[in-house]
Amino acid sequence: MEFTQQDREALYQIWMSQKAKMRMTQMEITKRLGISQIDFSELLRGSARLEPAFVEQFCSQLHVDPKSVIPSLKNNNNPSQIIYLKSRITVDGEIKKTYIEGNQVIVEYAHSIE
């Protein structure tokens, strides 16, 4: 899905509104999103391409429904659209093996007990 400049402006306005309500800094949101402050600024200001996964995760962190605040998603009447999401995990140890079983990703890792 292609997001418009209007969508980007809506995201920026959501950020400005919600960060005050939630008392959240840019450093906090970027840490939660797993991106740098520079990348975050480029996403909201227009020099980086907006990805559906970012929009979904960003809105989730700010406790807003993207379909109610993003103009392109409000106007989208196609419920069968596919979106691509990304998940990231951190383990307390060294990853030894990863594999896929159906719709699950299995991560085997070694953890040292001292």
C-alpha positions as CSV (number, residue, x, y, z in Angstrom):
1,M,0.0,0.0,0.0
2,E,1.2,3.5,-0.8
3,F,0.7,6.1,1.8
4,T,0.1,9.7,0.8
5,Q,1.6,13.0,2.1
6,Q,-1.8,13.5,3.8
7,D,-1.3,10.2,5.6
8,R,2.2,11.3,6.7
9,E,0.8,14.6,8.0
10,A,-1.9,12.7,9.9
11,L,0.8,10.6,11.5
12,Y,2.8,13.7,12.5
13,Q,-0.3,15.2,14.1
14,I,-1.1,12.0,15.9
15,W,2.5,12.0,17.2
16,M,2.3,15.6,18.4
17,S,-1.0,15.0,20.1
18,Q,-0.3,11.7,21.7
19,K,3.2,12.4,22.9
20,A,1.9,15.2,25.1
21,K,-1.0,13.1,26.4
22,M,1.3,10.1,27.1
23,R,4.3,12.2,28.2
24,M,6.5,10.3,25.8
25,T,9.7,11.6,24.3
26,Q,11.0,10.9,20.8
27,M,13.8,8.9,22.3
28,E,11.2,6.6,24.1
29,I,9.1,6.0,21.0
30,T,12.2,5.2,18.8
31,K,13.4,2.7,21.4
32,R,10.0,1.1,21.4
33,L,9.9,1.0,17.6
34,G,13.5,-0.2,17.3
35,I,14.6,2.6,15.0
36,S,16.9,5.6,15.3
37,Q,15.7,9.1,16.0
38,I,16.9,10.1,12.5
39,D,14.9,7.4,10.8
40,F,11.9,8.3,12.9
41,S,12.2,12.0,11.8
42,E,12.6,11.0,8.2
43,L,9.5,8.8,8.3
44,L,7.3,11.5,9.8
45,R,8.8,14.4,7.7
46,G,8.8,12.8,4.3
47,S,12.2,11.7,3.2
48,A,11.6,7.9,3.9
49,R,8.9,5.6,2.5
50,L,6.1,4.8,5.0
51,E,5.7,1.1,5.3
52,P,2.4,-0.5,6.6
53,A,4.3,-2.3,9.3
54,F,5.7,1.0,10.7
55,V,2.3,2.7,10.6
56,E,0.7,-0.3,12.4
57,Q,3.4,-0.5,15.1
58,F,3.5,3.3,15.5
59,C,-0.2,3.6,16.0
60,S,-0.2,0.7,18.4
61,Q,2.5,2.3,20.5
62,L,0.3,5.5,20.7
63,H,-2.9,3.5,21.4
64,V,-4.7,4.7,18.3
65,D,-6.5,2.8,15.6
66,P,-4.8,3.5,12.2
67,K,-8.0,2.9,10.4
68,S,-9.6,5.8,12.2
69,V,-6.8,8.3,11.9
70,I,-5.0,7.6,8.6
71,P,-6.9,9.0,5.6
72,S,-5.9,6.3,3.1
73,L,-7.0,3.6,5.6
74,K,-10.3,5.4,6.4
75,N,-11.2,5.5,2.7
76,N,-10.1,1.9,2.0
77,N,-13.2,-0.3,1.6
78,N,-11.3,-3.3,0.5
79,P,-11.2,-5.6,3.5
80,S,-9.2,-8.4,1.8
81,Q,-6.1,-6.3,1.4
82,I,-2.9,-7.9,2.5
83,I,-0.5,-6.0,4.8
84,Y,3.0,-7.1,5.8
85,L,4.1,-6.9,9.4
86,K,7.4,-7.4,11.1
87,S,8.1,-8.8,14.6
88,R,11.3,-8.6,16.5
89,I,12.3,-10.5,19.6
90,T,15.3,-10.4,21.9
91,V,16.5,-13.5,23.7
92,D,18.7,-13.8,26.8
93,G,21.4,-15.9,25.3
94,E,23.0,-16.9,22.0
95,I,20.7,-17.9,19.1
96,K,21.7,-21.4,17.9
97,K,19.0,-22.2,15.3
98,T,15.8,-20.7,13.8
99,Y,13.3,-22.5,11.6
100,I,9.7,-22.2,10.5
101,E,6.8,-24.6,11.1
102,G,3.7,-23.5,9.4
103,N,3.0,-20.0,10.6
104,Q,5.4,-20.2,13.6
105,V,9.0,-19.2,13.8
106,I,11.0,-21.3,16.3
107,V,14.1,-19.9,17.9
108,E,16.5,-22.2,19.8
109,Y,19.0,-20.4,21.9
110,A,21.6,-21.2,24.6
111,H,21.3,-19.4,28.0
112,S,24.2,-19.5,30.5
113,I,23.2,-20.0,34.2
114,E,25.8,-18.7,36.5
